[in-house]
Amino acid sequence: MVSVLIPTYNYNALSLVKEIHSQLTHSKVPFEIICLDDASVQNVYVENNQINALEFSKFEVLAQNIGRSKIRNKLASQAAYDWLLFLDVDVVPKNTNFIVSYLKAISNETSVLCGGINYDVKQPVGAKLLRWTYGTKREAIPISQRINNPYKHFLSSNFLIHKKVFSDIEFNELLTTYGHEDTLFAIELKNKQIEIKHIDNTVYHLGVEPNIVFIEKVRRSIENANYLYQHQLIRKGDITLIDKFIRFKTLRIDRFTAWIFQKFKQQWEQNLCSKKPSLFVFDIYKLGYLCLINQ
């Protein structure tokens, strides 16, 4: 009935798989767990290979890195069951009834379920504070808000989808680096008038990156957003940052904003890596970088 699909890269997936395996076993539904490693450069194979010892579970390493979108499509192509549960490797279910909650929410009217994401209330050390602050303020959206804008708040880190629906859409493989593959997927769902039903079934995001690593990933995400804009794959309202850029371009202040970014980049990064990172500064930083790469 359920194929749990977990893309991995430089991360120990064993604890997550064990928890999901335990919940699935107790639910007494047919299941499988498939983990594909996207050619990790770190030696995590010893731990992850133990996944193969678990019933109905498989861990496999790809010969070469294929990217975040393509590996998810590959996972889906290997799935045996009609319902696909996609989980990022660096999450853990908030509750022990995580699987049961998804199973109870399945209906003939709904083919996409999104459980949401959460973060530990305890702040991490300073070196990871930016990612935690951003996650708690911008990603950990309560169910009461998610249901009001279901496509905007879709996250690929924790969702259940019918295999037939996924096969009609899939993740866009033009995006090979970090960022906005879930945005584009949600846009395709919206274009095909496929409802996303949000439920309160969150996972904790454990993979909180160091500040500098997160800033670099966000720059890659901005480049992806710019690619979608330049190739007319998004419309007004799809990505807030792009809407702001278009407004600045219309007002002819995008060049000035790019200049400001270059002048204050180092100062802004010092703030973002401090003990009190400002999301307002982060927003300016992102808009400035987007303006810069369009000069």
C-alpha positions as a printed NumPy array, in Angstrom:
array([[  0.   ,   0.   ,   0.   ],
       [  2.76 ,   2.506,   0.921],
       [  6.209,   3.018,  -0.565],
       [  8.377,   5.228,   1.639],
       [ 10.953,   6.992,  -0.523],
       [ 14.012,   8.615,   1.056],
       [ 16.753,  10.308,  -0.993],
       [ 20.025,  10.422,   0.941],
       [ 23.279,  12.322,   0.595],
       [ 26.072,  12.452,   3.181],
       [ 23.644,  11.531,   5.962],
       [ 22.974,   8.561,   8.224],
       [ 19.445,   7.409,   7.385],
       [ 19.327,   4.422,   9.725],
       [ 17.54 ,   6.007,  12.69 ],
       [ 14.823,   7.52 ,  10.487],
       [ 14.292,   4.253,   8.623],
       [ 14.075,   2.278,  11.865],
       [ 11.405,   4.621,  13.228],
       [  9.351,   4.557,  10.03 ],
       [  9.798,   0.789,   9.746],
       [  8.506,   0.304,  13.296],
       [  5.442,   2.473,  12.686],
       [  4.654,   0.748,   9.392],
       [  5.01 ,  -2.696,  10.965],
       [  2.535,  -1.768,  13.708],
       [  0.107,  -0.327,  11.157],
       [ -0.13 ,  -3.775,   9.515],
       [ -0.307,  -2.426,   5.954],
       [  1.827,  -3.652,   3.04 ],
       [  4.871,  -1.402,   2.724],
       [  8.384,  -0.95 ,   1.45 ],
       [ 11.144,   1.53 ,   2.275],
       [ 13.563,   2.562,  -0.464],
       [ 16.629,   4.711,   0.203],
       [ 18.769,   5.887,  -2.684],
       [ 22.109,   7.533,  -1.951],
       [ 23.044,  10.218,  -4.472],
       [ 26.746,   9.253,  -4.635],
       [ 27.733,  10.592,  -1.206],
       [ 31.264,  11.873,  -0.775],
       [ 31.268,  11.049,   2.929],
       [ 31.564,   7.484,   4.209],
       [ 28.073,   6.806,   5.564],
       [ 27.604,   3.497,   3.762],
       [ 28.451,   1.259,   6.732],
       [ 25.542,   2.568,   8.808],
       [ 23.122,   2.92 ,   5.905],
       [ 23.842,  -0.568,   4.584],
       [ 22.193,  -1.896,   7.751],
       [ 18.892,  -0.76 ,   6.23 ],
       [ 19.07 ,  -3.775,   3.915],
       [ 18.755,  -6.05 ,   6.952],
       [ 15.302,  -4.638,   7.731],
       [ 12.306,  -6.419,   6.236],
       [ 10.892,  -4.812,   3.057],
       [ 13.656,  -2.195,   3.074],
       [ 16.414,  -1.342,   0.608],
       [ 19.442,   0.937,   0.552],
       [ 21.286,   1.507,  -2.709],
       [ 24.127,   3.828,  -3.74 ],
       [ 24.031,   5.515,  -7.149],
       [ 27.202,   5.472,  -9.23 ],
       [ 27.028,   9.221,  -9.876],
       [ 25.248,  12.234,  -8.441],
       [ 22.021,  12.983, -10.338],
       [ 20.491,  15.798,  -8.274],
       [ 17.531,  16.423,  -5.978],
       [ 14.776,  16.226,  -8.598],
       [ 16.006,  13.292, -10.637],
       [ 16.653,  11.082,  -7.601],
       [ 13.086,  11.605,  -6.397],
       [ 11.754,  10.605,  -9.812],
       [ 14.012,   7.555,  -9.766],
       [ 12.714,   6.563,  -6.332],
       [  9.131,   6.808,  -7.572],
       [  9.946,   4.666, -10.624],
       [ 11.127,   1.872,  -8.3  ],
       [  8.075,   2.029,  -6.025],
       [  5.772,  -0.981,  -5.965],
       [  2.757,   0.54 ,  -4.186],
       [  0.107,   3.105,  -5.099],
       [  0.899,   5.598,  -2.332],
       [  4.306,   7.281,  -2.192],
       [  5.538,   8.858,   1.035],
       [  8.479,  11.165,   0.352],
       [ 10.673,  12.059,   3.321],
       [ 13.915,  13.984,   3.464],
       [ 16.647,  11.995,   5.166],
       [ 17.305,  14.643,   7.839],
       [ 13.841,  14.588,   9.404],
       [ 12.164,  12.55 ,  12.126],
       [  8.406,  12.181,  12.79 ],
       [  7.094,  14.337,  15.613],
       [  4.651,  11.634,  16.775],
       [  4.589,   7.855,  16.991],
       [  1.283,   7.855,  15.07 ],
       [  2.859,   9.606,  12.079],
       [  2.165,   6.765,   9.622],
       [ -1.312,   6.077,  10.982],
       [ -2.202,   9.778,  10.637],
       [ -1.321,   9.689,   6.95 ],
       [ -3.218,   6.438,   6.406],
       [ -6.347,   7.837,   8.076],
       [ -6.209,  10.948,   5.892],
       [ -6.245,   8.989,   2.609],
       [ -9.543,   9.287,   0.755],
       [-10.967,   8.985,  -2.745],
       [-11.15 ,  12.786,  -2.992],
       [ -7.528,  13.485,  -2.017],
       [ -4.397,  12.391,  -3.843],
       [ -1.772,  14.691,  -2.25 ],
       [ -1.246,  15.104,   1.488],
       [  1.296,  17.44 ,   3.062],
       [  2.193,  16.976,   6.734],
       [  4.323,  20.047,   7.415],
       [  7.646,  20.606,   9.137],
       [  8.8  ,  21.737,  12.556],
       [ 11.97 ,  22.615,  14.443],
       [ 13.21 ,  21.924,  17.948],
       [ 12.271,  24.767,  20.31 ],
       [ 15.805,  24.701,  21.7  ],
       [ 18.14 ,  27.034,  19.851],
       [ 21.275,  25.451,  18.376],
       [ 24.754,  26.867,  18.866],
       [ 25.581,  30.131,  17.085],
       [ 27.175,  28.469,  14.071],
       [ 23.761,  27.069,  13.062],
       [ 21.484,  29.803,  14.363],
       [ 20.571,  31.335,  10.988],
       [ 19.141,  28.09 ,   9.587],
       [ 17.174,  27.437,  12.771],
       [ 15.827,  31.001,  12.894],
       [ 14.779,  30.897,   9.242],
       [ 13.187,  27.473,   9.68 ],
       [ 11.183,  28.373,  12.771],
       [  9.957,  31.67 ,  11.33 ],
       [  9.46 ,  30.862,   7.65 ],
       [  9.027,  27.075,   7.291],
       [  7.331,  25.844,  10.484],
       [  3.922,  27.113,   9.399],
       [  0.952,  25.988,  11.542],
       [ -1.809,  24.016,   9.882],
       [ -4.246,  26.943,  10.325],
       [ -2.107,  29.025,   7.93 ],
       [ -1.036,  26.241,   5.569],
       [ -4.605,  25.39 ,   4.589],
       [ -5.219,  28.995,   3.48 ],
       [ -2.475,  28.813,   0.845],
       [ -1.883,  25.103,   0.217],
       [  0.32 ,  25.383,  -2.881],
       [  2.624,  28.054,  -1.448],
       [  3.225,  26.008,   1.706],
       [  3.907,  22.697,  -0.01 ],
       [  7.221,  21.104,   1.06 ],
       [  8.793,  18.075,  -0.576],
       [ 10.397,  17.031,   2.721],
       [  7.21 ,  15.374,   4.004],
       [  4.32 ,  14.522,   1.699],
       [  2.19 ,  11.59 ,   0.55 ],
       [  0.998,  11.327,  -3.044],
       [ -0.775,   8.781,  -5.211],
       [  1.619,   7.194,  -7.689],
       [ -0.573,   7.925, -10.714],
       [ -0.683,  11.627,  -9.871],
       [  3.064,  11.738,  -9.318],
       [  3.691,  10.005, -12.654],
       [  1.692,  12.714, -14.439],
       [  3.81 ,  15.499, -12.924],
       [  7.166,  14.356, -11.496],
       [  9.896,  16.718, -10.326],
       [ 11.335,  18.931, -13.042],
       [ 14.795,  17.57 , -13.815],
       [ 15.951,  20.883, -15.257],
       [ 16.646,  21.836, -11.649],
       [ 19.731,  19.911, -10.554],
       [ 20.901,  21.957,  -7.566],
       [ 19.306,  22.99 ,  -4.268],
       [ 16.142,  25.046,  -4.262],
       [ 12.6  ,  25.456,  -5.618],
       [ 12.063,  21.935,  -6.938],
       [  9.117,  21.777,  -4.524],
       [  7.893,  25.201,  -5.713],
       [  7.775,  24.021,  -9.314],
       [  6.13 ,  20.739,  -8.313],
       [  3.38 ,  22.617,  -6.438],
       [  2.865,  24.905,  -9.444],
       [  2.31 ,  21.867, -11.663],
       [ -0.213,  20.478,  -9.179],
       [ -2.024,  23.812,  -9.213],
       [ -1.982,  24.01 , -13.015],
       [ -3.546,  20.554, -13.218],
       [ -6.087,  21.511, -10.523],
       [ -4.901,  18.762,  -8.195],
       [ -5.742,  19.586,  -4.595],
       [ -3.072,  19.575,  -1.887],
       [ -4.587,  18.696,   1.462],
       [ -2.558,  19.882,   4.439],
       [ -2.78 ,  17.939,   7.68 ],
       [ -1.153,  18.337,  11.085],
       [  1.429,  15.557,  10.777],
       [  4.779,  17.255,  11.075],
       [  8.345,  16.048,  11.084],
       [ 11.236,  17.71 ,  12.881],
       [ 13.991,  19.002,  10.61 ],
       [ 17.255,  17.82 ,  12.172],
       [ 19.715,  18.734,   9.418],
       [ 20.331,  22.323,  10.471],
       [ 23.367,  23.439,   8.473],
       [ 26.108,  25.825,   9.599],
       [ 25.428,  29.462,   8.716],
       [ 27.923,  29.717,   5.848],
       [ 26.704,  26.455,   4.289],
       [ 23.091,  27.612,   4.475],
       [ 23.893,  31.   ,   2.926],
       [ 25.608,  29.246,   0.021],
       [ 22.605,  26.914,  -0.438],
       [ 20.255,  29.893,  -0.45 ],
       [ 22.338,  31.53 ,  -3.194],
       [ 21.926,  28.324,  -5.255],
       [ 18.183,  28.486,  -4.532],
       [ 18.049,  32.084,  -5.775],
       [ 19.829,  31.038,  -8.967],
       [ 17.193,  28.338,  -9.476],
       [ 14.411,  30.861,  -8.894],
       [ 16.034,  33.159, -11.443],
       [ 16.224,  30.267, -13.926],
       [ 12.484,  29.654, -13.511],
       [ 11.827,  33.37 , -14.043],
       [ 14.06 ,  33.708, -17.09 ],
       [ 12.483,  30.641, -18.724],
       [  8.941,  31.779, -17.876],
       [  8.212,  28.682, -15.797],
       [  6.616,  30.73 , -13.025],
       [  3.982,  33.447, -12.832],
       [  3.323,  36.421, -10.598],
       [  2.734,  35.283,  -7.04 ],
       [  4.621,  32.   ,  -7.337],
       [  7.875,  33.214,  -5.75 ],
       [  7.787,  36.322,  -3.553],
       [ 11.456,  37.144,  -4.14 ],
       [ 10.957,  37.205,  -7.914],
       [  7.932,  39.485,  -7.525],
       [ 10.058,  41.931,  -5.505],
       [ 12.808,  41.827,  -8.128],
       [ 10.35 ,  42.581, -10.946],
       [  9.061,  45.552,  -8.943],
       [ 12.615,  46.852,  -8.425],
       [ 13.372,  46.347, -12.121],
       [ 10.221,  48.24 , -13.103],
       [ 11.28 ,  51.107, -10.811],
       [ 14.792,  50.913, -12.315],
       [ 16.469,  50.502,  -8.94 ],
       [ 17.728,  46.963,  -9.528],
       [ 21.215,  48.143, -10.566],
       [ 21.489,  50.32 ,  -7.482],
       [ 20.354,  47.382,  -5.316],
       [ 23.033,  45.182,  -6.888],
       [ 25.638,  47.859,  -6.086],
       [ 24.387,  48.041,  -2.482],
       [ 24.696,  44.26 ,  -2.22 ],
       [ 28.318,  44.326,  -3.325],
       [ 29.12 ,  47.186,  -0.932],
       [ 27.471,  45.666,   2.156],
       [ 27.716,  41.929,   1.405],
       [ 30.438,  41.25 ,   3.96 ],
       [ 28.735,  43.321,   6.648],
       [ 25.414,  41.575,   6.059],
       [ 27.036,  38.142,   6.203],
       [ 28.609,  39.067,   9.535],
       [ 25.12 ,  39.777,  10.867],
       [ 23.712,  36.534,   9.435],
       [ 26.5  ,  34.542,  11.1  ],
       [ 26.11 ,  36.335,  14.439],
       [ 24.239,  35.305,  17.581],
       [ 21.292,  37.464,  16.496],
       [ 20.781,  36.967,  12.749],
       [ 18.197,  39.295,  11.234],
       [ 15.735,  37.847,   8.739],
       [ 15.147,  41.404,   7.506],
       [ 18.848,  41.586,   6.597],
       [ 18.546,  38.131,   5.05 ],
       [ 15.677,  39.298,   2.834],
       [ 17.705,  42.307,   1.658],
       [ 20.711,  40.053,   1.068],
       [ 18.676,  37.68 ,  -1.122],
       [ 17.091,  40.483,  -3.143],
       [ 20.493,  42.122,  -3.627],
       [ 22.05 ,  38.876,  -4.847],
       [ 19.171,  38.329,  -7.289],
       [ 19.631,  41.84 ,  -8.651],
       [ 23.381,  41.258,  -8.978],
       [ 23.108,  38.07 , -11.026],
       [ 20.728,  39.827, -13.412],
       [ 23.163,  42.618, -14.29 ]])
